[in-house]
Amino acid sequence: MMDALSLSQDLAWPLALLVAWLAGEFFNQALRLPRISVYAVVGFVLAYSQTRFLPPGSSHSMLLLSNIAFGLILFECGYRFNLRWLKANPWMLVTSLVESALTFVLVFAVGLNGGLTEATAMLIEALAMATSPATVMRVIHEVRGAGQVSERLLHLSALNCVLAVFVYKVLLGVHIFQVSGNWLDAVYGSLIVLGASVLLGGAMGVLMPAVLRQLRRQQGHTTMAFGLAVVLLVTLTLALKLSPILASLTFGLVARERRWVMDSAQRGFGALGDLLALVLFVYIASTLQWNQVVQGLGLGLALILARQVAKVLTLTAFAFPSGLNWRKGFMVGMASAPISAFAILALEQSRHLGIAFVDQLAPLTMMAFTLEVLGPLMVRLALQWSHETHEV
């Protein structure tokens, strides 16, 4: 009996991934739905808290694989981030700062009025500042997006992600200090973690191009090298309790600045990237519970509305000075909806550090589920309406 139970649990995740992949292919071809939206629905339905198909509890191995998948996407996002463009157009940075600040204020106000404690509202607003680069990158790859809206969305999602990590880690440090009274633990939990993560990612970005030059590898062979480097970097940062998000973004950014040219074969890390993206979006949806989604329904919808108003309003208002027309600015704001991959992985990392926030955040669970399904669709529609898709 125990052997049969163990076997069924071992087979649960592979079967869930296969079902999610088949469903994603079917609905993408039949209805043009984004694959990752379908992956999320399947992961949510098959979760232990819903149908008890998947094993109970948070799987350390699946969390590690999900962070590696997120790391690969963030590396590519960082690699595509053009610092010279930011220097030539400082309005992009201004737009990101204003958008994040307005999101922070509106979400905080709605959360307090909705009955959240100040600490919980501040935590949600920190996570709400981000636009998940994982969802943005996967949808852009799926529709072969290219153009002003696509590039602006990528750059702003990277900037917002960094700002959100910074604010989240600072708030985490404050929470640690309030609980333990130890300011050294608080500083390590925030500022030292941020600095060490950036330094580690930067060191990897300097080291790997140098090693590849010494080996004189051809450009087409760099996928394996950079993929393994991301795996090592994410595993190391998790072991050291640092931020794999900041480290992976910095790795990609520094690798680009080291003038290492990556060819088109590395777009999305090929089949490896597709497989790990499947794992990522099924896993993060499986961590959500239906009772928390229902419990946070009213306030969650209000928070989603406040967040979208802040992003659409700011990006539309700052479109012209930053080099876009107002219509494309509106499309970038519309496409900035995704949040789930970033928020859920940040909370799961906190849980493994012994700080269990996620159980207190029913409105965030509702936001994560809704935007996990609708967010990719909004990105896809924005790119279609901007005439930047090139699907086969």
C-alpha positions, 0 to 999 in steps of 0.5 A, a space after each residue: 500500500 505504501 509503495 503504491 502511494 509513493 509511486 502515485 505521488 512520484 508520478 503526480 508532477 510528471 502527469 500534471 506537467 504533461 496534462 498542462 502541456 497538452 492543454 496549452 497546445 490545444 487551447 493555443 491552437 484552437 482559441 489562440 490563448 497564451 499557453 502559460 494562462 492554460 498552464 496556470 489553470 491546470 496547475 491550480 485545478 490539480 493542486 492538492 488544495 483543490 483536487 488533491 491530485 498533486 502531493 500536499 505541501 511545498 516541494 523543495 525540488 519544484 521550488 528550485 526548478 521554478 526559481 531556475 526557470 525564473 532565473 533563465 528568463 530574468 537573465 535573458 531580460 537583463 541581457 536585452 536591457 539596453 543601458 545606453 537606451 536608458 541613458 539616452 532616454 532618462 524619461 524611462 527611469 522617471 516613468 518607472 519611478 513615478 509608476 511604482 510610487 503611484 502604484 505603491 500609494 494607491 494599493 496601500 490606500 485601497 488595502 487600508 480602506 479594505 481592512 488590511 493591517 498596515 504591515 500587510 498592506 505595505 507588503 502587498 504594495 511592494 509586490 504590486 509594484 512589479 510587472 513579472 518579466 517571466 510572463 512578459 518574456 514568455 508571451 513575447 516569445 510566443 507571439 514573436 513580438 517586436 517593436 516599441 511596445 515590446 521593448 518598452 515593456 521589457 525594460 520597464 518590467 525589469 526596472 519595476 522588478 528591481 524596485 519591487 525587490 528593493 522595497 520588499 527586502 527593506 520591508 522584510 528587514 523592518 519585519 525581522 527587526 520588529 520580530 527579533 529586535 536584532 538590527 544585524 539580522 534586519 540589515 542582513 535580511 535587506 541591504 546586505 542581501 541586495 548588495 551581495 546578490 548584485 555583486 554575485 550576479 555581476 561577478 558571474 557576468 564578468 566570469 562567464 564571457 571571459 571563460 568562453 573567450 578563453 575556450 574560444 567557443 563559437 556563439 552557437 554553443 553559448 546556450 549550454 554555458 549560460 544555462 549552466 551558469 544560471 543554474 549555478 547562480 540561482 542554486 547558490 543564491 538560494 543556499 546563501 539566502 540571497 535574491 536570485 531575482 536580482 542576481 539573474 538580472 544583473 548577470 544578464 545585464 553585465 554579460 551584455 555590457 561585456 560585449 558577448 553577442 548571443 545569437 538567435 538560437 538562444 532566444 528563450 533557451 530553446 526547448 530547455 526554456 520551454 520545459 522549465 517555463 511549463 514547470 514554473 507556471 504550473 508550480 506557482 498556480 499549484 501553490 494557490 488555494 481556492 478558499 483564499 481566492 474566494 476569501 480575498 475576492 472583493 478586496 483583491 479585485 479592488 487592488 487589481 483595479 487600483 494597480 492597473 489604474 496607476 500603471 495605465 495612467 502613468 504610462 499613458 501620461 508619460 508616453 509622449 516625453 519618453 518617446 511614445 504616442 499616447 496609444 502605445 503608452 496605454 498599451 504598455 500600461 495594459 500589458 503591465 498587468 502580470 505579477 504572479 510569478 514574481 510575487 509567488 516566488 518572492 513569498 515562497 522564498 520568504 516561507 523557506 526563510 521561516 517567514 510565512 506571509 503567504 497564509 495571511 494574504 488572501 487578497 494577494 492570492 486572489 490577485 495572483 490567480 486572476 492575473 496569472 490567467 488574465 495577465 498573459 492574455 492582456 500582454 498578448 492583446 496589447 501586442 496584437 493591437 500594437 501590430 507587433 506580433 509575428 506569429 506563424 
